[in-house]
Amino acid sequence: MTRPIRDAVTVAITGASGIAYGLRLIKCLNAQEIQTHVLISKAGRAVAELENNFRLPEQADKIHALLSQELSLHPKLVRVYDSEDWNSPLASGSSAPQRMVICPCSMGTLAAVAGSHSNNLIERGADVVLKERGQLIVVPREAPLSSMHLEHMLNLSRAGATILPASPAFYHHPSNITELLDYIVARILDHLGVEHDLSERWGSTGT
């Protein structure tokens, strides 16, 4: 059964390196039968093609069809929105989900959300989650970080967001890229309160 929209999770993919984190997160949420609302920026589509040979169309319905096929998703549990769809429930505090993850988060999106710009649905969705005292998780991927980047992260943290950098650990002895991805996705799921078995926890057998 589809859960109420406010119990859903919004996943926004922007134009930073690490698109695979966002795609893996969507797949894991879907496997747990969590209603997921997906937003992918124009730059995010460009990076997806560059990094994953994943050519995403512009139209939301076509993105939905492609993601459902390529990630083996339950289609009814996924809703894709155009970044300019201001009629989306994500744009209003009266109906938007209380949980949102920007993964990966570009420095441009980071700055816009920190400044409450709301120039597109990704920025507006994040602004709504913050103003409604929901849960916003930001997964930045950049190196090195300038003082401006750090100030934006500090402002978002003060506003209630969780800053969860895409910095995988190695104590679990990863043997492939998927295990590196899963370490970060597992941390995101932990903060969302979603059960998973993606990686071993510190102190468990084998660490």
PyMOL CGO cylinders between C-alpha atoms (Angstrom):
from pymol import cmd
from pymol.cgo import CYLINDER

trace = [
    CYLINDER, 0.00, 0.00, 0.00, 1.27, 3.46, -0.89, 0.3, 1, 1, 1, 1, 1, 1,
    CYLINDER, 1.27, 3.46, -0.89, 2.06, 5.50, 2.21, 0.3, 1, 1, 1, 1, 1, 1,
    CYLINDER, 2.06, 5.50, 2.21, 0.77, 9.04, 2.73, 0.3, 1, 1, 1, 1, 1, 1,
    CYLINDER, 0.77, 9.04, 2.73, 2.75, 11.62, 0.78, 0.3, 1, 1, 1, 1, 1, 1,
    CYLINDER, 2.75, 11.62, 0.78, 4.12, 13.25, 3.93, 0.3, 1, 1, 1, 1, 1, 1,
    CYLINDER, 4.12, 13.25, 3.93, 5.71, 9.90, 4.86, 0.3, 1, 1, 1, 1, 1, 1,
    CYLINDER, 5.71, 9.90, 4.86, 7.42, 9.72, 1.48, 0.3, 1, 1, 1, 1, 1, 1,
    CYLINDER, 7.42, 9.72, 1.48, 10.99, 10.71, 0.67, 0.3, 1, 1, 1, 1, 1, 1,
    CYLINDER, 10.99, 10.71, 0.67, 12.05, 13.23, -1.96, 0.3, 1, 1, 1, 1, 1, 1,
    CYLINDER, 12.05, 13.23, -1.96, 15.36, 12.45, -3.68, 0.3, 1, 1, 1, 1, 1, 1,
    CYLINDER, 15.36, 12.45, -3.68, 16.95, 15.26, -5.69, 0.3, 1, 1, 1, 1, 1, 1,
    CYLINDER, 16.95, 15.26, -5.69, 19.91, 14.58, -7.97, 0.3, 1, 1, 1, 1, 1, 1,
    CYLINDER, 19.91, 14.58, -7.97, 21.96, 17.61, -8.98, 0.3, 1, 1, 1, 1, 1, 1,
    CYLINDER, 21.96, 17.61, -8.98, 25.03, 18.24, -11.09, 0.3, 1, 1, 1, 1, 1, 1,
    CYLINDER, 25.03, 18.24, -11.09, 27.79, 17.09, -8.75, 0.3, 1, 1, 1, 1, 1, 1,
    CYLINDER, 27.79, 17.09, -8.75, 29.92, 14.03, -9.34, 0.3, 1, 1, 1, 1, 1, 1,
    CYLINDER, 29.92, 14.03, -9.34, 28.49, 10.91, -7.70, 0.3, 1, 1, 1, 1, 1, 1,
    CYLINDER, 28.49, 10.91, -7.70, 25.18, 10.40, -9.51, 0.3, 1, 1, 1, 1, 1, 1,
    CYLINDER, 25.18, 10.40, -9.51, 25.45, 6.70, -8.64, 0.3, 1, 1, 1, 1, 1, 1,
    CYLINDER, 25.45, 6.70, -8.64, 24.79, 7.55, -4.97, 0.3, 1, 1, 1, 1, 1, 1,
    CYLINDER, 24.79, 7.55, -4.97, 21.41, 9.06, -5.82, 0.3, 1, 1, 1, 1, 1, 1,
    CYLINDER, 21.41, 9.06, -5.82, 20.40, 6.25, -8.13, 0.3, 1, 1, 1, 1, 1, 1,
    CYLINDER, 20.40, 6.25, -8.13, 21.36, 3.64, -5.56, 0.3, 1, 1, 1, 1, 1, 1,
    CYLINDER, 21.36, 3.64, -5.56, 19.39, 5.49, -2.89, 0.3, 1, 1, 1, 1, 1, 1,
    CYLINDER, 19.39, 5.49, -2.89, 16.27, 5.52, -5.07, 0.3, 1, 1, 1, 1, 1, 1,
    CYLINDER, 16.27, 5.52, -5.07, 16.59, 1.78, -5.67, 0.3, 1, 1, 1, 1, 1, 1,
    CYLINDER, 16.59, 1.78, -5.67, 17.01, 1.04, -1.94, 0.3, 1, 1, 1, 1, 1, 1,
    CYLINDER, 17.01, 1.04, -1.94, 14.03, 3.17, -0.93, 0.3, 1, 1, 1, 1, 1, 1,
    CYLINDER, 14.03, 3.17, -0.93, 11.95, 1.46, -3.58, 0.3, 1, 1, 1, 1, 1, 1,
    CYLINDER, 11.95, 1.46, -3.58, 12.98, -1.96, -2.29, 0.3, 1, 1, 1, 1, 1, 1,
    CYLINDER, 12.98, -1.96, -2.29, 11.64, -0.93, 1.13, 0.3, 1, 1, 1, 1, 1, 1,
    CYLINDER, 11.64, -0.93, 1.13, 8.34, 0.11, -0.51, 0.3, 1, 1, 1, 1, 1, 1,
    CYLINDER, 8.34, 0.11, -0.51, 8.81, 3.77, 0.40, 0.3, 1, 1, 1, 1, 1, 1,
    CYLINDER, 8.81, 3.77, 0.40, 7.05, 6.25, -1.84, 0.3, 1, 1, 1, 1, 1, 1,
    CYLINDER, 7.05, 6.25, -1.84, 9.79, 8.27, -3.51, 0.3, 1, 1, 1, 1, 1, 1,
    CYLINDER, 9.79, 8.27, -3.51, 9.56, 11.59, -5.32, 0.3, 1, 1, 1, 1, 1, 1,
    CYLINDER, 9.56, 11.59, -5.32, 12.42, 12.16, -7.74, 0.3, 1, 1, 1, 1, 1, 1,
    CYLINDER, 12.42, 12.16, -7.74, 13.86, 15.42, -9.05, 0.3, 1, 1, 1, 1, 1, 1,
    CYLINDER, 13.86, 15.42, -9.05, 16.81, 15.55, -11.45, 0.3, 1, 1, 1, 1, 1, 1,
    CYLINDER, 16.81, 15.55, -11.45, 18.33, 18.84, -12.55, 0.3, 1, 1, 1, 1, 1, 1,
    CYLINDER, 18.33, 18.84, -12.55, 19.54, 19.55, -16.08, 0.3, 1, 1, 1, 1, 1, 1,
    CYLINDER, 19.54, 19.55, -16.08, 23.14, 19.40, -14.85, 0.3, 1, 1, 1, 1, 1, 1,
    CYLINDER, 23.14, 19.40, -14.85, 22.31, 16.16, -13.05, 0.3, 1, 1, 1, 1, 1, 1,
    CYLINDER, 22.31, 16.16, -13.05, 21.18, 14.60, -16.33, 0.3, 1, 1, 1, 1, 1, 1,
    CYLINDER, 21.18, 14.60, -16.33, 24.43, 15.70, -17.97, 0.3, 1, 1, 1, 1, 1, 1,
    CYLINDER, 24.43, 15.70, -17.97, 26.55, 14.15, -15.22, 0.3, 1, 1, 1, 1, 1, 1,
    CYLINDER, 26.55, 14.15, -15.22, 24.51, 10.93, -15.32, 0.3, 1, 1, 1, 1, 1, 1,
    CYLINDER, 24.51, 10.93, -15.32, 25.40, 10.51, -18.97, 0.3, 1, 1, 1, 1, 1, 1,
    CYLINDER, 25.40, 10.51, -18.97, 29.06, 11.41, -18.37, 0.3, 1, 1, 1, 1, 1, 1,
    CYLINDER, 29.06, 11.41, -18.37, 29.61, 9.13, -15.37, 0.3, 1, 1, 1, 1, 1, 1,
    CYLINDER, 29.61, 9.13, -15.37, 27.18, 6.27, -15.93, 0.3, 1, 1, 1, 1, 1, 1,
    CYLINDER, 27.18, 6.27, -15.93, 26.42, 6.35, -19.65, 0.3, 1, 1, 1, 1, 1, 1,
    CYLINDER, 26.42, 6.35, -19.65, 22.88, 6.95, -18.43, 0.3, 1, 1, 1, 1, 1, 1,
    CYLINDER, 22.88, 6.95, -18.43, 21.12, 9.21, -20.91, 0.3, 1, 1, 1, 1, 1, 1,
    CYLINDER, 21.12, 9.21, -20.91, 18.08, 10.67, -19.18, 0.3, 1, 1, 1, 1, 1, 1,
    CYLINDER, 18.08, 10.67, -19.18, 15.38, 12.40, -21.24, 0.3, 1, 1, 1, 1, 1, 1,
    CYLINDER, 15.38, 12.40, -21.24, 14.00, 15.80, -20.31, 0.3, 1, 1, 1, 1, 1, 1,
    CYLINDER, 14.00, 15.80, -20.31, 10.36, 14.78, -19.79, 0.3, 1, 1, 1, 1, 1, 1,
    CYLINDER, 10.36, 14.78, -19.79, 9.42, 13.57, -16.31, 0.3, 1, 1, 1, 1, 1, 1,
    CYLINDER, 9.42, 13.57, -16.31, 7.26, 10.70, -17.57, 0.3, 1, 1, 1, 1, 1, 1,
    CYLINDER, 7.26, 10.70, -17.57, 10.06, 9.39, -19.78, 0.3, 1, 1, 1, 1, 1, 1,
    CYLINDER, 10.06, 9.39, -19.78, 12.57, 9.65, -16.92, 0.3, 1, 1, 1, 1, 1, 1,
    CYLINDER, 12.57, 9.65, -16.92, 10.12, 7.64, -14.80, 0.3, 1, 1, 1, 1, 1, 1,
    CYLINDER, 10.12, 7.64, -14.80, 9.87, 4.92, -17.42, 0.3, 1, 1, 1, 1, 1, 1,
    CYLINDER, 9.87, 4.92, -17.42, 13.64, 4.74, -17.89, 0.3, 1, 1, 1, 1, 1, 1,
    CYLINDER, 13.64, 4.74, -17.89, 14.43, 4.65, -14.16, 0.3, 1, 1, 1, 1, 1, 1,
    CYLINDER, 14.43, 4.65, -14.16, 11.76, 2.01, -13.57, 0.3, 1, 1, 1, 1, 1, 1,
    CYLINDER, 11.76, 2.01, -13.57, 13.30, -0.19, -16.24, 0.3, 1, 1, 1, 1, 1, 1,
    CYLINDER, 13.30, -0.19, -16.24, 16.99, 0.36, -15.58, 0.3, 1, 1, 1, 1, 1, 1,
    CYLINDER, 16.99, 0.36, -15.58, 16.77, 0.19, -11.77, 0.3, 1, 1, 1, 1, 1, 1,
    CYLINDER, 16.77, 0.19, -11.77, 14.06, -2.50, -11.68, 0.3, 1, 1, 1, 1, 1, 1,
    CYLINDER, 14.06, -2.50, -11.68, 11.74, -0.28, -9.64, 0.3, 1, 1, 1, 1, 1, 1,
    CYLINDER, 11.74, -0.28, -9.64, 8.12, -0.72, -8.63, 0.3, 1, 1, 1, 1, 1, 1,
    CYLINDER, 8.12, -0.72, -8.63, 6.75, 2.09, -10.86, 0.3, 1, 1, 1, 1, 1, 1,
    CYLINDER, 6.75, 2.09, -10.86, 3.78, 2.96, -8.66, 0.3, 1, 1, 1, 1, 1, 1,
    CYLINDER, 3.78, 2.96, -8.66, 6.09, 3.81, -5.76, 0.3, 1, 1, 1, 1, 1, 1,
    CYLINDER, 6.09, 3.81, -5.76, 8.06, 6.39, -7.77, 0.3, 1, 1, 1, 1, 1, 1,
    CYLINDER, 8.06, 6.39, -7.77, 6.94, 9.82, -8.95, 0.3, 1, 1, 1, 1, 1, 1,
    CYLINDER, 6.94, 9.82, -8.95, 9.22, 11.98, -11.09, 0.3, 1, 1, 1, 1, 1, 1,
    CYLINDER, 9.22, 11.98, -11.09, 8.66, 15.73, -11.29, 0.3, 1, 1, 1, 1, 1, 1,
    CYLINDER, 8.66, 15.73, -11.29, 9.96, 18.32, -13.69, 0.3, 1, 1, 1, 1, 1, 1,
    CYLINDER, 9.96, 18.32, -13.69, 12.19, 20.85, -11.96, 0.3, 1, 1, 1, 1, 1, 1,
    CYLINDER, 12.19, 20.85, -11.96, 9.79, 23.62, -13.05, 0.3, 1, 1, 1, 1, 1, 1,
    CYLINDER, 9.79, 23.62, -13.05, 6.57, 21.89, -11.99, 0.3, 1, 1, 1, 1, 1, 1,
    CYLINDER, 6.57, 21.89, -11.99, 5.23, 24.46, -9.53, 0.3, 1, 1, 1, 1, 1, 1,
    CYLINDER, 5.23, 24.46, -9.53, 1.94, 22.57, -9.23, 0.3, 1, 1, 1, 1, 1, 1,
    CYLINDER, 1.94, 22.57, -9.23, 3.80, 19.70, -7.58, 0.3, 1, 1, 1, 1, 1, 1,
    CYLINDER, 3.80, 19.70, -7.58, 2.94, 18.97, -3.93, 0.3, 1, 1, 1, 1, 1, 1,
    CYLINDER, 2.94, 18.97, -3.93, 6.67, 19.37, -3.25, 0.3, 1, 1, 1, 1, 1, 1,
    CYLINDER, 6.67, 19.37, -3.25, 6.25, 23.13, -3.67, 0.3, 1, 1, 1, 1, 1, 1,
    CYLINDER, 6.25, 23.13, -3.67, 3.80, 23.54, -0.78, 0.3, 1, 1, 1, 1, 1, 1,
    CYLINDER, 3.80, 23.54, -0.78, 4.15, 23.07, 2.94, 0.3, 1, 1, 1, 1, 1, 1,
    CYLINDER, 4.15, 23.07, 2.94, 0.59, 21.77, 3.13, 0.3, 1, 1, 1, 1, 1, 1,
    CYLINDER, 0.59, 21.77, 3.13, 1.38, 18.57, 1.24, 0.3, 1, 1, 1, 1, 1, 1,
    CYLINDER, 1.38, 18.57, 1.24, 5.12, 18.12, 0.76, 0.3, 1, 1, 1, 1, 1, 1,
    CYLINDER, 5.12, 18.12, 0.76, 6.96, 15.09, 2.18, 0.3, 1, 1, 1, 1, 1, 1,
    CYLINDER, 6.96, 15.09, 2.18, 8.74, 15.72, 5.46, 0.3, 1, 1, 1, 1, 1, 1,
    CYLINDER, 8.74, 15.72, 5.46, 11.94, 14.01, 4.31, 0.3, 1, 1, 1, 1, 1, 1,
    CYLINDER, 11.94, 14.01, 4.31, 14.23, 15.08, 1.47, 0.3, 1, 1, 1, 1, 1, 1,
    CYLINDER, 14.23, 15.08, 1.47, 17.72, 14.06, 0.37, 0.3, 1, 1, 1, 1, 1, 1,
    CYLINDER, 17.72, 14.06, 0.37, 19.81, 16.02, -2.14, 0.3, 1, 1, 1, 1, 1, 1,
    CYLINDER, 19.81, 16.02, -2.14, 22.23, 13.38, -3.37, 0.3, 1, 1, 1, 1, 1, 1,
    CYLINDER, 22.23, 13.38, -3.37, 24.63, 14.35, -4.75, 0.3, 1, 1, 1, 1, 1, 1,
    CYLINDER, 24.63, 14.35, -4.75, 24.42, 18.05, -3.98, 0.3, 1, 1, 1, 1, 1, 1,
    CYLINDER, 24.42, 18.05, -3.98, 26.33, 20.48, -6.17, 0.3, 1, 1, 1, 1, 1, 1,
    CYLINDER, 26.33, 20.48, -6.17, 27.82, 23.61, -4.66, 0.3, 1, 1, 1, 1, 1, 1,
    CYLINDER, 27.82, 23.61, -4.66, 25.43, 25.69, -6.76, 0.3, 1, 1, 1, 1, 1, 1,
    CYLINDER, 25.43, 25.69, -6.76, 22.40, 23.92, -5.28, 0.3, 1, 1, 1, 1, 1, 1,
    CYLINDER, 22.40, 23.92, -5.28, 23.96, 24.08, -1.83, 0.3, 1, 1, 1, 1, 1, 1,
    CYLINDER, 23.96, 24.08, -1.83, 24.34, 27.87, -2.10, 0.3, 1, 1, 1, 1, 1, 1,
    CYLINDER, 24.34, 27.87, -2.10, 20.83, 28.32, -3.48, 0.3, 1, 1, 1, 1, 1, 1,
    CYLINDER, 20.83, 28.32, -3.48, 19.19, 26.28, -0.72, 0.3, 1, 1, 1, 1, 1, 1,
    CYLINDER, 19.19, 26.28, -0.72, 21.27, 28.02, 1.95, 0.3, 1, 1, 1, 1, 1, 1,
    CYLINDER, 21.27, 28.02, 1.95, 20.08, 31.34, 0.54, 0.3, 1, 1, 1, 1, 1, 1,
    CYLINDER, 20.08, 31.34, 0.54, 16.44, 30.20, 0.27, 0.3, 1, 1, 1, 1, 1, 1,
    CYLINDER, 16.44, 30.20, 0.27, 16.37, 31.15, -3.42, 0.3, 1, 1, 1, 1, 1, 1,
    CYLINDER, 16.37, 31.15, -3.42, 13.73, 28.65, -4.63, 0.3, 1, 1, 1, 1, 1, 1,
    CYLINDER, 13.73, 28.65, -4.63, 14.50, 29.18, -8.32, 0.3, 1, 1, 1, 1, 1, 1,
    CYLINDER, 14.50, 29.18, -8.32, 13.42, 25.64, -9.20, 0.3, 1, 1, 1, 1, 1, 1,
    CYLINDER, 13.42, 25.64, -9.20, 11.52, 22.77, -7.59, 0.3, 1, 1, 1, 1, 1, 1,
    CYLINDER, 11.52, 22.77, -7.59, 14.65, 21.23, -6.06, 0.3, 1, 1, 1, 1, 1, 1,
    CYLINDER, 14.65, 21.23, -6.06, 15.48, 24.47, -4.26, 0.3, 1, 1, 1, 1, 1, 1,
    CYLINDER, 15.48, 24.47, -4.26, 11.85, 25.12, -3.34, 0.3, 1, 1, 1, 1, 1, 1,
    CYLINDER, 11.85, 25.12, -3.34, 11.34, 21.56, -2.11, 0.3, 1, 1, 1, 1, 1, 1,
    CYLINDER, 11.34, 21.56, -2.11, 14.34, 21.88, 0.20, 0.3, 1, 1, 1, 1, 1, 1,
    CYLINDER, 14.34, 21.88, 0.20, 13.15, 25.28, 1.40, 0.3, 1, 1, 1, 1, 1, 1,
    CYLINDER, 13.15, 25.28, 1.40, 9.72, 23.82, 2.19, 0.3, 1, 1, 1, 1, 1, 1,
    CYLINDER, 9.72, 23.82, 2.19, 11.21, 20.94, 4.19, 0.3, 1, 1, 1, 1, 1, 1,
    CYLINDER, 11.21, 20.94, 4.19, 13.31, 23.35, 6.24, 0.3, 1, 1, 1, 1, 1, 1,
    CYLINDER, 13.31, 23.35, 6.24, 10.51, 25.82, 6.91, 0.3, 1, 1, 1, 1, 1, 1,
    CYLINDER, 10.51, 25.82, 6.91, 8.15, 23.02, 7.92, 0.3, 1, 1, 1, 1, 1, 1,
    CYLINDER, 8.15, 23.02, 7.92, 10.79, 21.62, 10.28, 0.3, 1, 1, 1, 1, 1, 1,
    CYLINDER, 10.79, 21.62, 10.28, 11.15, 18.44, 8.28, 0.3, 1, 1, 1, 1, 1, 1,
    CYLINDER, 11.15, 18.44, 8.28, 14.29, 16.42, 7.59, 0.3, 1, 1, 1, 1, 1, 1,
    CYLINDER, 14.29, 16.42, 7.59, 16.70, 17.63, 4.92, 0.3, 1, 1, 1, 1, 1, 1,
    CYLINDER, 16.70, 17.63, 4.92, 19.84, 15.60, 4.22, 0.3, 1, 1, 1, 1, 1, 1,
    CYLINDER, 19.84, 15.60, 4.22, 22.43, 17.19, 1.95, 0.3, 1, 1, 1, 1, 1, 1,
    CYLINDER, 22.43, 17.19, 1.95, 25.14, 15.00, 0.40, 0.3, 1, 1, 1, 1, 1, 1,
    CYLINDER, 25.14, 15.00, 0.40, 27.78, 17.39, -0.96, 0.3, 1, 1, 1, 1, 1, 1,
    CYLINDER, 27.78, 17.39, -0.96, 30.51, 16.15, -3.27, 0.3, 1, 1, 1, 1, 1, 1,
    CYLINDER, 30.51, 16.15, -3.27, 33.31, 18.62, -3.90, 0.3, 1, 1, 1, 1, 1, 1,
    CYLINDER, 33.31, 18.62, -3.90, 37.03, 18.88, -3.16, 0.3, 1, 1, 1, 1, 1, 1,
    CYLINDER, 37.03, 18.88, -3.16, 38.60, 21.04, -1.95, 0.3, 1, 1, 1, 1, 1, 1,
    CYLINDER, 38.60, 21.04, -1.95, 35.96, 23.12, -0.18, 0.3, 1, 1, 1, 1, 1, 1,
    CYLINDER, 35.96, 23.12, -0.18, 36.19, 26.89, -0.20, 0.3, 1, 1, 1, 1, 1, 1,
    CYLINDER, 36.19, 26.89, -0.20, 35.27, 29.05, 2.79, 0.3, 1, 1, 1, 1, 1, 1,
    CYLINDER, 35.27, 29.05, 2.79, 32.04, 29.96, 0.96, 0.3, 1, 1, 1, 1, 1, 1,
    CYLINDER, 32.04, 29.96, 0.96, 31.12, 26.29, 0.58, 0.3, 1, 1, 1, 1, 1, 1,
    CYLINDER, 31.12, 26.29, 0.58, 31.76, 25.74, 4.27, 0.3, 1, 1, 1, 1, 1, 1,
    CYLINDER, 31.76, 25.74, 4.27, 29.72, 28.80, 5.26, 0.3, 1, 1, 1, 1, 1, 1,
    CYLINDER, 29.72, 28.80, 5.26, 26.76, 27.55, 3.22, 0.3, 1, 1, 1, 1, 1, 1,
    CYLINDER, 26.76, 27.55, 3.22, 27.01, 24.15, 4.92, 0.3, 1, 1, 1, 1, 1, 1,
    CYLINDER, 27.01, 24.15, 4.92, 27.16, 25.81, 8.33, 0.3, 1, 1, 1, 1, 1, 1,
    CYLINDER, 27.16, 25.81, 8.33, 24.09, 27.92, 7.55, 0.3, 1, 1, 1, 1, 1, 1,
    CYLINDER, 24.09, 27.92, 7.55, 22.15, 24.83, 6.43, 0.3, 1, 1, 1, 1, 1, 1,
    CYLINDER, 22.15, 24.83, 6.43, 23.24, 22.91, 9.51, 0.3, 1, 1, 1, 1, 1, 1,
    CYLINDER, 23.24, 22.91, 9.51, 22.05, 25.77, 11.71, 0.3, 1, 1, 1, 1, 1, 1,
    CYLINDER, 22.05, 25.77, 11.71, 18.73, 25.70, 9.83, 0.3, 1, 1, 1, 1, 1, 1,
    CYLINDER, 18.73, 25.70, 9.83, 18.28, 22.04, 10.74, 0.3, 1, 1, 1, 1, 1, 1,
    CYLINDER, 18.28, 22.04, 10.74, 19.74, 20.21, 7.74, 0.3, 1, 1, 1, 1, 1, 1,
    CYLINDER, 19.74, 20.21, 7.74, 22.06, 17.21, 8.06, 0.3, 1, 1, 1, 1, 1, 1,
    CYLINDER, 22.06, 17.21, 8.06, 25.29, 17.58, 6.09, 0.3, 1, 1, 1, 1, 1, 1,
    CYLINDER, 25.29, 17.58, 6.09, 26.41, 14.10, 5.05, 0.3, 1, 1, 1, 1, 1, 1,
    CYLINDER, 26.41, 14.10, 5.05, 29.41, 14.33, 2.70, 0.3, 1, 1, 1, 1, 1, 1,
    CYLINDER, 29.41, 14.33, 2.70, 30.00, 11.62, 0.11, 0.3, 1, 1, 1, 1, 1, 1,
    CYLINDER, 30.00, 11.62, 0.11, 33.10, 10.39, 1.98, 0.3, 1, 1, 1, 1, 1, 1,
    CYLINDER, 33.10, 10.39, 1.98, 33.05, 6.58, 2.15, 0.3, 1, 1, 1, 1, 1, 1,
    CYLINDER, 33.05, 6.58, 2.15, 34.94, 4.73, 4.88, 0.3, 1, 1, 1, 1, 1, 1,
    CYLINDER, 34.94, 4.73, 4.88, 37.28, 1.78, 4.41, 0.3, 1, 1, 1, 1, 1, 1,
    CYLINDER, 37.28, 1.78, 4.41, 37.15, -0.06, 7.74, 0.3, 1, 1, 1, 1, 1, 1,
    CYLINDER, 37.15, -0.06, 7.74, 34.71, -2.57, 6.22, 0.3, 1, 1, 1, 1, 1, 1,
    CYLINDER, 34.71, -2.57, 6.22, 37.32, -3.49, 3.56, 0.3, 1, 1, 1, 1, 1, 1,
    CYLINDER, 37.32, -3.49, 3.56, 35.30, -2.67, 0.41, 0.3, 1, 1, 1, 1, 1, 1,
    CYLINDER, 35.30, -2.67, 0.41, 36.20, -4.80, -2.58, 0.3, 1, 1, 1, 1, 1, 1,
    CYLINDER, 36.20, -4.80, -2.58, 34.27, -2.93, -5.26, 0.3, 1, 1, 1, 1, 1, 1,
    CYLINDER, 34.27, -2.93, -5.26, 32.64, 0.41, -6.09, 0.3, 1, 1, 1, 1, 1, 1,
    CYLINDER, 32.64, 0.41, -6.09, 29.18, -0.80, -5.10, 0.3, 1, 1, 1, 1, 1, 1,
    CYLINDER, 29.18, -0.80, -5.10, 30.36, -1.40, -1.53, 0.3, 1, 1, 1, 1, 1, 1,
    CYLINDER, 30.36, -1.40, -1.53, 31.78, 2.13, -1.41, 0.3, 1, 1, 1, 1, 1, 1,
    CYLINDER, 31.78, 2.13, -1.41, 28.47, 3.52, -2.66, 0.3, 1, 1, 1, 1, 1, 1,
    CYLINDER, 28.47, 3.52, -2.66, 26.51, 1.44, -0.20, 0.3, 1, 1, 1, 1, 1, 1,
    CYLINDER, 26.51, 1.44, -0.20, 28.45, 2.81, 2.77, 0.3, 1, 1, 1, 1, 1, 1,
    CYLINDER, 28.45, 2.81, 2.77, 27.16, 6.32, 2.07, 0.3, 1, 1, 1, 1, 1, 1,
    CYLINDER, 27.16, 6.32, 2.07, 23.67, 5.17, 1.08, 0.3, 1, 1, 1, 1, 1, 1,
    CYLINDER, 23.67, 5.17, 1.08, 23.52, 3.15, 4.31, 0.3, 1, 1, 1, 1, 1, 1,
    CYLINDER, 23.52, 3.15, 4.31, 24.31, 6.26, 6.35, 0.3, 1, 1, 1, 1, 1, 1,
    CYLINDER, 24.31, 6.26, 6.35, 21.57, 8.17, 4.54, 0.3, 1, 1, 1, 1, 1, 1,
    CYLINDER, 21.57, 8.17, 4.54, 19.07, 5.39, 5.20, 0.3, 1, 1, 1, 1, 1, 1,
    CYLINDER, 19.07, 5.39, 5.20, 20.12, 5.35, 8.87, 0.3, 1, 1, 1, 1, 1, 1,
    CYLINDER, 20.12, 5.35, 8.87, 19.27, 9.03, 9.19, 0.3, 1, 1, 1, 1, 1, 1,
    CYLINDER, 19.27, 9.03, 9.19, 15.96, 8.49, 7.40, 0.3, 1, 1, 1, 1, 1, 1,
    CYLINDER, 15.96, 8.49, 7.40, 15.11, 5.65, 9.78, 0.3, 1, 1, 1, 1, 1, 1,
    CYLINDER, 15.11, 5.65, 9.78, 14.93, 3.11, 6.95, 0.3, 1, 1, 1, 1, 1, 1,
    CYLINDER, 14.93, 3.11, 6.95, 16.03, -0.47, 7.62, 0.3, 1, 1, 1, 1, 1, 1,
    CYLINDER, 16.03, -0.47, 7.62, 18.77, -1.94, 5.44, 0.3, 1, 1, 1, 1, 1, 1,
    CYLINDER, 18.77, -1.94, 5.44, 21.57, -4.49, 5.34, 0.3, 1, 1, 1, 1, 1, 1,
    CYLINDER, 21.57, -4.49, 5.34, 23.89, -2.62, 2.99, 0.3, 1, 1, 1, 1, 1, 1,
    CYLINDER, 23.89, -2.62, 2.99, 26.98, -2.52, 5.18, 0.3, 1, 1, 1, 1, 1, 1,
    CYLINDER, 26.98, -2.52, 5.18, 28.39, -3.83, 8.42, 0.3, 1, 1, 1, 1, 1, 1,
    CYLINDER, 28.39, -3.83, 8.42, 28.32, -1.53, 11.42, 0.3, 1, 1, 1, 1, 1, 1,
    CYLINDER, 28.32, -1.53, 11.42, 31.34, -0.61, 13.47, 0.3, 1, 1, 1, 1, 1, 1,
    CYLINDER, 31.34, -0.61, 13.47, 32.06, -3.28, 16.07, 0.3, 1, 1, 1, 1, 1, 1,
    CYLINDER, 32.06, -3.28, 16.07, 30.08, -5.98, 14.28, 0.3, 1, 1, 1, 1, 1, 1,
    CYLINDER, 30.08, -5.98, 14.28, 31.62, -9.28, 13.18, 0.3, 1, 1, 1, 1, 1, 1,
    CYLINDER, 31.62, -9.28, 13.18, 34.13, -8.82, 10.41, 0.3, 1, 1, 1, 1, 1, 1,
    CYLINDER, 34.13, -8.82, 10.41, 35.23, -5.25, 11.20, 0.3, 1, 1, 1, 1, 1, 1,
]
cmd.load_cgo(trace, "trace")
